[in-house]
C-alpha cells in the first residue's frame, strides 16, 4: 500500500473527535493542554486523555495489522 493511501486508511479508522484531539495535542505547532481541550469539548480532562489514548491504540493496531500483512506476502 502506498504511504499516502495508508495514511488515508489510518485516518479513516479514527472518528472526527479523535482526529481533532490528536492533532491539537500532538501535531499542531501550539499544542493544547488537556484542560484547554476539555473546555472546548465540554468534557473532563480525563475524558480527553481517554479519547487520545483510544486513538493512539487504534493507530498502533492499524500499523501492526499492516506490518503483519506485509510479512504474509
Secondary structure, 3 states (H helix, E strand, C coil): CCHHHHHHHHHHCCCHHHHHHHHHHHHCCCCCCHHHHHHHHCCCHHHHHHHHHHHHHHHHHHHHHHHHHHHHC
